[in-house]
Amino acid sequence: MNLGEIGKKGEDMVVSFLRKNGHTILKRNYLCRFGEIDIIASKGDILLFVEVKTRKENSFVSAKEAVDSHKIARLHKAGQDYLIKAKTEDLQPRFDVAEVTFKNDGKWQLNYIKNAF
């Protein structure tokens, strides 16, 4: 499996997790001039902006560490762009990070971090 396939598989896993937990997926791979948001979902009055980081087991940099201050600033701007365009002022935005680890035995592990930043 190449890196693109691993990343897509990780995003698919997070979408499945969110749906099982009662979330509605509004958009995948939202792209604007500020960057990309992997998954935008809602549940109740919460609007989730989810950054998915997929890594192979024993990677040098953890998925969580890959979301640095520069990435966070871009995600905030992209989130604001979505809020303005989608007219979702009645929803409370939240930024989450989903760490997906592709294990050496072929299994996947998900660590979902709410309110990551």
Buried (B, 14 or more C-beta within 10 A) or exposed (E): EEEEEBBBBBBEBBBEBBEEEEBEBBBBEBEBEBBEBBBBBBBEEBBBBBBBBBBEEEBEEEBBEBBEEEBBEBBBBBBEBBBEEBEBEEBEBBBBBBBBBBEEEEEEEBEBBEEBB
